[in-house]
Amino acid sequence: VSKICRDLRKAGIKADEITEILGTPPRWIVRWGITVLFLVVAILFVGSMFFRYPDLVVAPVVITAENPPSTVVARATGKPAALFVSEGAWVKKADTLGVIENPANFNHVFKLAKLVKEFNPDSLNDLERVNAASSLAWQLGDLQPHFNSFSRACSDLAMFKKQNYHEQKLRALENEYKHYLNYYDRLWSQRNLTVKDLELTRTQFLRDSILFASKVIAATEFEKSQASLIAKKQQFEASRISLSNAAITIERLKQSIADTQIEFESQQRKLADELVNAHALLVSMLASWEKIFLLIAPTEGRLSFMAVWSNVQEVKTGEPLFAIVPNSIGNIQARLVVPFEGSGKVRAGQKVNIKLNGFSFLEYGLVEATIHSVSGGYTEQGYPAVAHLPNGAITTYGFELPMERELMGIAEIVTDDLTVLERLMAPIRHLYKSKVERDSPKK
């Protein structure tokens, strides 16, 4: 109407003429127009009290189980030399699933691993078994020099034990030592007899001395008695020398026994240490070989092929080959990485709506969760957090998600669920608080 009036004025028509053309607007239009406008404003005001507009923090999320499926990753590039399992097979923890090709013959390595595992360094039979295995034409690749060192150490220790040189020498020395002890005892008995004979000769010499002084016997008889005493004294000193020599020999034998025992223990310890070191190094290299070239099941569960299907297919380092789904997946939870921006608003108990990449939320619905905890540490992407799913892996549309694998998506964390009126009043409330805090010191 106003536009028509403006057009008429521009055309040179006066207000009276305009009123005559348009006529006087009825009063009910003005009255009801104001009423309708008031009702519309009132409806918007009341609606703003109930209509909520939440703040959202968007974060990447992975829905996983307490016991998620585990993957077997190739740690070497090459074709599988052998696959020991089939799709859907049930495997146990530490089962060998396959072998990546390498310079070694895996059958020979398996035999070597069994031999090393059952090896007892104190058993001569085990030492000879290793020596027998060293004569076989095993293809061990990089393990060959370590096995050669281990075999050489076993051979040296086995020869040392079979020759038994030190033990034989010890037995001979101990027998000689015992004989010398008996010899010493006989010499001591002989010395005692010599002492008695010397005492008798000295007594006879004393009698002859008295008789010679009394001129009862001739000088020649006295001299014979004196010579006999000297001879007995020489016999006594000779017996003492023999005892001393025997004692010296006994001490020398004791020292020889001790030296031989020390030499035996030292040589045995040296050979045993060389064997232990060679065995430990071989075990370490076997473990390294198994870690690189063997495909080992990390957990128990149902096997699923991911990137390898035959022995002629080449795989690359770091490529996942198998997935193992456990029988019981446990509790389901969501793991988030809260970005730094807006992370201060995120706390436990807040609601989370999850949209999955593989399942359109328009078709399958959302997954509802609740923030359980937010880590105090952080990564390059943000703060790790864990959310619990009260309804499990069931969406808002009642669809149950398959949990054979981890599900990735986007999480919308509801931080502040405020009404429109509360948001409109927030600046006013902030200004009021600022004014009160500014005026309070003046009062």
C-alpha positions in Angstrom: 0.0 0.0 0.0 2.8 2.4 1.0 4.5 1.6 -2.3 1.4 2.4 -4.2 1.1 5.7 -2.2 4.7 6.6 -3.1 4.1 5.9 -6.7 1.0 8.0 -6.7 2.8 10.9 -5.0 5.5 10.7 -7.6 2.8 10.9 -10.2 1.7 14.3 -8.7 -1.5 13.0 -7.0 -2.2 14.7 -3.6 -2.9 12.9 -0.3 -6.5 13.7 -0.4 -6.8 12.2 -3.8 -4.8 9.2 -2.6 -7.2 8.7 0.3 -10.1 9.0 -2.0 -8.6 6.4 -4.3 -7.5 3.9 -1.6 -10.1 4.7 1.0 -9.6 4.7 4.8 -8.0 1.5 6.1 -10.3 -0.3 8.6 -9.3 0.0 12.3 -9.5 -3.8 12.9 -6.5 -4.3 10.6 -4.4 -2.1 12.8 -5.7 -3.6 16.0 -5.4 -7.2 14.9 -2.1 -6.6 13.2 -0.6 -5.4 16.4 -2.1 -8.4 18.2 -0.8 -10.9 15.7 2.7 -9.3 15.8 2.6 -9.5 19.6 1.6 -13.1 19.5 4.4 -13.9 17.0 6.9 -12.3 19.2 5.5 -14.0 22.3 5.6 -17.4 20.5 9.2 -16.8 19.5 10.1 -15.7 23.1 8.4 -18.8 24.6 9.9 -21.0 22.0 13.4 -19.7 22.7 12.9 -21.0 26.3 12.4 -24.6 25.1 14.4 -24.8 21.8 17.9 -25.9 22.6 21.0 -25.1 20.6 24.0 -27.2 21.9 27.7 -26.5 21.5 29.5 -29.4 19.8 33.2 -30.4 19.9 33.9 -32.7 16.9 36.6 -35.4 17.4 37.7 -38.5 15.5 36.5 -41.7 17.1 37.1 -45.4 16.9 34.5 -47.9 18.3 36.3 -50.9 19.5 35.8 -53.8 21.8 37.6 -54.6 25.1 39.2 -57.5 23.2 39.4 -56.1 19.7 40.4 -58.1 16.6 44.2 -58.3 16.3 46.1 -58.2 13.1 49.2 -60.0 11.9 51.6 -57.7 10.1 54.4 -58.7 7.7 57.8 -57.7 8.9 59.7 -58.6 5.7 59.1 -58.2 2.0 58.7 -61.3 -0.1 56.4 -64.1 -1.0 55.0 -66.5 1.6 57.2 -69.6 1.6 54.3 -71.5 3.2 50.9 -70.9 4.7 49.8 -73.3 7.4 46.2 -72.0 7.9 43.0 -71.5 5.9 40.3 -68.8 5.9 38.1 -69.1 9.0 40.3 -71.5 10.9 40.5 -71.3 14.7 44.0 -70.5 15.8 45.6 -70.4 19.2 48.0 -67.9 20.6 51.6 -68.4 19.3 50.5 -70.6 16.5 52.6 -70.3 13.3 50.4 -69.1 10.5 53.0 -68.9 7.7 56.6 -68.1 6.7 57.9 -65.3 4.5 60.5 -66.6 2.1 64.2 -66.0 3.1 67.6 -67.6 2.5 67.0 -70.3 5.2 65.0 -73.4 4.7 62.2 -73.0 7.3 62.0 -76.8 7.9 65.7 -76.9 8.9 65.2 -73.8 11.1 62.3 -75.5 12.8 64.4 -78.6 13.5 67.2 -76.4 14.8 64.7 -74.5 17.1 63.5 -77.8 18.5 67.0 -79.0 19.1 68.0 -75.7 20.8 64.9 -75.6 22.9 65.4 -79.2 24.3 69.2 -78.7 24.7 70.7 -79.5 28.1 74.4 -78.4 28.4 75.0 -80.9 31.2 74.0 -83.8 29.1 76.7 -85.5 27.0 74.0 -87.1 24.8 72.7 -83.6 23.9 76.2 -82.4 23.1 76.7 -85.4 20.7 73.2 -84.8 19.2 74.3 -81.2 18.3 77.6 -82.6 16.8 75.5 -85.0 14.7 73.2 -82.3 13.5 76.2 -80.2 12.5 77.1 -82.8 9.9 73.7 -82.5 8.2 73.4 -80.2 5.2 71.0 -77.7 6.8 70.3 -74.5 5.0 70.1 -71.9 7.8 70.9 -68.6 6.0 72.1 -65.9 8.4 71.8 -68.4 11.3 74.5 -70.6 9.9 77.6 -68.9 11.5 75.9 -68.8 14.9 75.0 -72.5 14.6 78.6 -73.3 13.7 79.9 -71.5 16.8 77.3 -73.3 18.9 78.2 -76.7 17.4 82.0 -76.0 17.9 81.4 -75.2 21.5 79.4 -78.4 22.0 82.2 -80.4 20.3 84.9 -78.9 22.5 83.0 -79.6 25.7 82.0 -83.1 24.7 85.6 -84.0 23.9 86.7 -82.5 27.2 84.2 -84.7 29.0 85.0 -87.8 27.1 88.8 -87.5 27.4 88.5 -87.0 31.1 92.2 -86.1 31.3 92.0 -84.0 34.5 89.9 -86.4 36.4 92.3 -89.2 35.5 95.2 -87.1 36.5 93.5 -86.2 39.8 92.8 -89.9 40.6 96.5 -90.7 39.9 97.7 -87.9 42.1 95.3 -88.8 44.9 96.4 -92.5 44.8 100.1 -91.4 44.9 99.3 -89.1 47.8 97.7 -92.0 49.7 100.7 -94.2 49.0 103.0 -91.6 50.3 101.0 -91.2 53.4 101.4 -94.9 54.0 105.1 -94.7 53.2 105.4 -91.8 55.7 103.7 -93.9 58.4 106.2 -96.8 57.8 109.1 -94.3 57.9 107.8 -93.0 61.2 107.6 -96.6 62.5 111.1 -97.2 61.3 112.3 -94.1 63.0 110.8 -95.2 66.3 112.7 -98.5 66.0 115.9 -96.6 65.2 115.4 -94.5 68.3 115.1 -97.6 70.5 118.2 -99.2 68.9 120.1 -95.9 69.4 119.1 -95.9 73.1 120.3 -99.5 73.5 123.6 -98.7 71.8 124.1 -95.6 73.9 123.5 -97.7 77.1 126.0 -100.3 75.9 128.5 -97.5 75.1 128.1 -96.1 78.6 128.8 -99.6 80.1 131.9 -100.0 77.9 133.1 -96.5 78.9 133.0 -97.5 82.6 134.7 -100.8 81.9 137.3 -99.1 79.7 138.0 -96.5 82.5 138.4 -99.5 84.9 140.8 -101.1 82.4 138.5 -104.1 82.2 138.3 -104.1 78.4 140.8 -103.2 75.8 140.8 -100.0 73.8 139.8 -101.8 70.7 136.6 -103.0 72.3 135.8 -99.5 73.5 136.4 -98.1 70.0 134.1 -100.7 68.5 131.3 -99.7 71.0 131.9 -96.0 70.1 131.8 -96.7 66.4 128.5 -98.7 66.8 127.0 -95.6 68.6 128.0 -93.3 65.8 126.5 -95.7 63.2 123.2 -95.8 65.1 123.2 -92.0 65.2 123.7 -91.9 61.5 120.8 -94.3 61.0 118.6 -92.1 63.1 119.5 -89.0 61.1 118.9 -90.9 57.9 115.5 -91.8 59.1 114.8 -88.2 59.9 115.9 -87.1 56.4 113.7 -89.8 54.9 110.7 -88.5 56.9 111.4 -84.9 55.8 111.6 -86.0 52.1 108.4 -87.9 52.4 106.7 -84.9 54.0 108.0 -82.6 51.2 106.7 -85.0 48.6 103.3 -85.2 50.3 103.0 -81.4 50.4 104.0 -81.3 46.7 101.4 -83.9 45.8 98.8 -81.9 47.7 99.7 -78.8 45.7 99.6 -80.7 42.5 96.1 -82.0 43.3 94.9 -78.5 44.1 96.5 -77.1 40.9 95.0 -79.9 38.8 91.6 -79.3 40.4 91.8 -75.6 39.7 92.9 -76.2 36.1 90.1 -78.7 35.6 87.5 -76.4 37.0 88.9 -73.4 35.0 89.0 -75.3 31.8 85.5 -76.8 32.3 84.1 -73.4 33.3 85.7 -71.8 30.2 84.2 -74.4 27.8 80.9 -74.2 29.6 80.8 -70.4 29.4 81.6 -70.5 25.7 78.8 -73.0 25.2 76.3 -70.9 27.2 77.2 -67.8 25.3 77.0 -69.5 21.9 73.7 -71.1 22.9 72.3 -67.7 24.1 73.4 -66.0 20.9 71.8 -68.7 18.8 68.6 -68.5 20.8 68.5 -64.7 20.3 69.2 -65.0 16.6 66.5 -67.6 16.2 64.0 -65.4 18.0 65.0 -62.5 15.7 64.5 -64.7 12.7 61.1 -65.9 13.9 60.0 -62.3 14.6 61.0 -61.2 11.1 60.0 -64.2 8.9 57.4 -66.1 10.8 53.7 -65.1 11.0 52.7 -65.8 14.6 49.2 -65.5 16.0 49.2 -62.9 18.8 45.9 -64.1 20.3 43.4 -66.9 20.1 40.4 -66.5 17.7 38.9 -67.0 14.2 41.4 -66.2 11.4 40.5 -63.9 8.5 42.7 -63.3 5.5 43.3 -59.6 4.7 46.1 -59.2 2.1 47.5 -62.6 1.3 45.7 -65.5 -0.3 48.4 -67.7 -1.9 52.1 -68.6 -1.9 52.8 -66.7 -5.1 51.5 -63.3 -3.8 54.2 -60.9 -2.7 53.7 -59.0 0.5 55.5 -55.9 1.8 56.8 -54.9 5.2 54.2 -53.4 7.4 51.3 -54.8 5.4 48.5 -56.4 7.5 48.0 -60.0 6.4 45.6 -61.6 8.8 43.0 -60.6 11.3 42.1 -62.7 14.3 38.7 -62.2 15.8 38.5 -63.4 19.5 35.5 -65.5 20.6 34.5 -63.0 23.3 35.0 -59.3 22.3 34.2 -58.1 25.9 32.7 -54.6 26.5 32.4 -52.1 23.7 33.8 -48.6 24.0 34.6 -45.6 22.0 38.1 -44.1 21.9 38.3 -40.4 21.0 41.0 -37.9 20.4 39.6 -34.5 21.6 41.2 -31.7 19.7 43.0 -28.9 21.6 40.4 -26.3 20.4 37.4 -26.7 22.7 39.0 -29.4 24.8 38.5 -27.3 28.0 34.7 -27.8 27.7 34.9 -31.6 27.5 34.4 -33.5 30.8 33.1 -36.8 32.0 29.4 -37.4 31.8 28.8 -35.4 28.6 26.7 -36.9 25.8 28.3 -38.0 22.5 26.7 -38.6 19.2 28.8 -40.8 16.9 28.5 -40.8 13.1 30.3 -43.8 11.5 32.1 -43.6 8.2 30.9 -47.0 7.0 27.3 -46.6 8.1 25.4 -43.5 7.0 23.6 -42.0 10.0 20.7 -41.1 7.8 20.1 -44.8 7.0 21.4 -46.6 10.1 21.2 -43.9 12.8 23.7 -42.5 15.4 25.5 -44.3 18.1 25.0 -42.7 21.5 27.8 -42.6 24.1 28.8 -40.9 27.3 32.3 -39.5 28.0 33.9 -41.7 30.7 37.3 -40.1 31.1 39.7 -37.7 29.4 43.4 -38.3 29.7 45.7 -35.7 31.3 48.3 -36.5 28.7 48.1 -35.5 25.1 49.3 -36.5 21.6 49.9 -34.4 18.5 46.2 -34.5 17.6 44.8 -33.8 21.1 43.7 -35.4 24.4 42.8 -39.2 24.3 39.4 -39.9 25.8 37.2 -42.9 26.4 33.4 -43.0 26.0 31.0 -45.8 27.1 28.2 -46.9 25.0 25.1 -47.4 27.2 23.2 -49.2 24.4 26.2 -51.2 23.2 26.7 -51.4 19.4 23.1 -50.6 18.7 22.3 -47.4 16.8 19.3 -45.0 17.4 17.5 -46.8 14.6 17.9 -50.2 16.3 20.6 -51.5 14.0 23.2 -53.7 15.6 26.7 -52.9 14.4 29.0 -55.8 13.5 32.1 -55.8 15.7 34.4 -58.1 13.7 36.5 -55.0 13.1 37.1 -51.5 14.6 34.6 -48.9 13.4 35.8 -45.4 12.6 33.8 -42.2 12.5 33.2 -38.7 13.9 32.1 -38.0 17.4 30.0 -34.9 18.3 30.5 -34.1 22.0 27.7 -32.0 23.4 29.5 -29.6 25.8 26.8 -26.9 26.6 23.2 -27.8 25.9 21.6 -24.3 26.3 18.3 -22.9 25.1 18.2 -20.0 22.6 17.0 -17.7 25.3 19.9 -18.6 27.6 22.3 -17.8 24.7 20.5 -14.5 24.0 20.7 -13.6 27.7 24.4 -14.7 28.1 25.8 -11.3 26.7 23.5 -9.3 28.9 24.3 -11.4 31.9 28.0 -11.0 31.2 27.7 -7.2 30.9 25.7 -7.1 34.1 28.3 -9.1 36.0 31.1 -7.0 34.6 29.3 -3.8 35.7 28.7 -5.2 39.2 32.3 -6.2 39.6 33.4 -2.8 38.3 31.1 -0.8 40.6 31.6 -3.0 43.7 35.0 -1.4 44.8 33.4 2.1 44.7 30.8 1.1 47.1 
